[in-house]
Amino acid sequence: MTIQISPRFSRNADIVLYEGDCLELLKTLPNNFVSLIVTSPPYNLGKEYEKKSDLTNYIKKQVSVIEQCARVLKENGSICWQVGNFVDNCEVIPLDIILYPIFHKLKLQLRNRIIWHFGHGLHASKRFSGRYETILWFTKNSNYLFKLDPVRVPQKYPNKKHFKGPKRGTLSGNPLGKNPGDVWIIPNVKANHVEKTSHPCQFPVELIERLVLSMTNEGDWVLDPYIGTGSTAIAALIHNRKSVGAEIMPDYVKIAKHRLKQADQGTLRIRPLERMVYDPIGSAENIPPKVVGLNGKLQPRLFEERGKYKKRGG
Ligand SMILES: C[S@@+](CC[C@H](N)C(=O)[O-])C[C@H]1O[C@@H](n2cnc3c(N)ncnc32)[C@H](O)[C@@H]1O
């Protein structure tokens, strides 16, 4: 391995992967240290890694973690809290609505409530099937780091020109692409996804890449207090950022280490950000999964040529 993975906090590490409770790790981090915190906390659904508790207890635990996160966040940094719904007796309770007051009380300012839309999940029979979750993006103040250019997406009409006035004949849209907006259509990691591990709810790496590229600079630290299979660390490292995170389940720590090792060796496969969402009609014209490596060896690029590829057996 060329990258340094440390089991406890060290400024010299490339990655800090703490096996244990995130509060223990958080307490060892300095004030104003990380540039971006991105995480998906347990949803209190009774998954194998969490004990379902009453909502008040759940919120109390989240308060302690979020308070520590606010402490370790740099003044120009960002917190992105990705959540879905808590379901109690078939009643849906949106966690972002429940958690928002915690951030507000800490004087964190909401910049976007990003809707992450995906196509797969449980099929409901007594309500519409849930097909989105949200990312609450907060900053400490209005002087925050945000870069649009690295995450622009292709314009709908790239060659559209001004048809009158002094700019007549020149491109009317930014040639680098448009703002991706606050509704992100990104496949979730289910059975056939190239990044799928045994974890029931991993982040797609591309979801985190967009946050890392727009909210941090190279060399910055990215924290995920509930790091699971290490998706946040992968997104940070393939873009030359450093990563710190905690995971309470030893099996997921093992998977995270394995994925990081694959990335280090240049054999980790991820779904590229620029790959279109599956379209049964135009499925042959798409961008295949890509292999990525760390330290600039095989950096993914957002504006690669769309390639034609044949599906296996096709
Ligand atoms: C929603 S999952 C996050 C998955 C992660 N985003 C990924 O891409 O793999 C939440 C994770 O938090 C872990 N977890 C739960 N309580 C924890 C705690 N107190 N400290 C650290 N990790 C915890 C769970 O084991 C689970 O892997």
The ligand as a Tripos MOL2 file, in Angstrom:
@<TRIPOS>MOLECULE
LIG
   27    29     1     0     0
SMALL
NO_CHARGES

@<TRIPOS>ATOM
      1 C1        -26.2610    4.3120    6.7290 C.3       1 LIG1
      2 S1        -24.8110    3.4140    7.0230 S.3       1 LIG1
      3 C2        -23.5790    4.3450    6.1670 C.3       1 LIG1
      4 C3        -22.9680    3.5980    5.0260 C.3       1 LIG1
      5 C4        -21.8550    4.3590    4.3130 C.3       1 LIG1
      6 N1        -22.3210    5.6440    3.8510 N.3       1 LIG1
      7 C5        -21.2810    3.5520    3.1380 C.2       1 LIG1
      8 O1        -21.1580    4.0950    2.0480 O.co2     1 LIG1
      9 O2        -20.9590    2.3820    3.3150 O.co2     1 LIG1
     10 C6        -24.4650    3.8100    8.6820 C.3       1 LIG1
     11 C7        -23.2210    3.1240    9.2080 C.3       1 LIG1
     12 O3        -22.9460    3.6210   10.5220 O.3       1 LIG1
     13 C8        -22.4450    2.5660   11.3090 C.3       1 LIG1
     14 N2        -22.6710    2.9720   12.7160 N.ar      1 LIG1
     15 C9        -23.8030    2.9000   13.4370 C.ar      1 LIG1
     16 N3        -23.6370    3.4580   14.6570 N.ar      1 LIG1
     17 C10       -22.3520    3.9000   14.6870 C.ar      1 LIG1
     18 C11       -21.5770    4.5970   15.6530 C.ar      1 LIG1
     19 N4        -22.0980    4.9290   16.8360 N.pl3     1 LIG1
     20 N5        -20.3120    4.9280   15.3500 N.ar      1 LIG1
     21 C12       -19.7690    4.5760   14.1470 C.ar      1 LIG1
     22 N6        -20.4620    3.9220   13.1980 N.ar      1 LIG1
     23 C13       -21.7300    3.5940   13.4560 C.ar      1 LIG1
     24 C14       -23.2440    1.3490   10.8520 C.3       1 LIG1
     25 O4        -22.6000    0.1290   11.1350 O.3       1 LIG1
     26 C15       -23.3660    1.6190    9.3510 C.3       1 LIG1
     27 O5        -22.3350    0.9700    8.6160 O.3       1 LIG1
@<TRIPOS>BOND
     1     1     2 1
     2     2     3 1
     3     2    10 1
     4     3     4 1
     5     4     5 1
     6     5     6 1
     7     5     7 1
     8     7     8 2
     9     7     9 1
    10    10    11 1
    11    11    12 1
    12    11    26 1
    13    12    13 1
    14    13    14 1
    15    13    24 1
    16    14    15 ar
    17    14    23 ar
    18    15    16 ar
    19    16    17 ar
    20    17    18 ar
    21    17    23 ar
    22    18    19 1
    23    18    20 ar
    24    20    21 ar
    25    21    22 ar
    26    22    23 ar
    27    24    25 1
    28    24    26 1
    29    26    27 1
@<TRIPOS>SUBSTRUCTURE
     1 LIG1         1 GROUP 0 **** ****
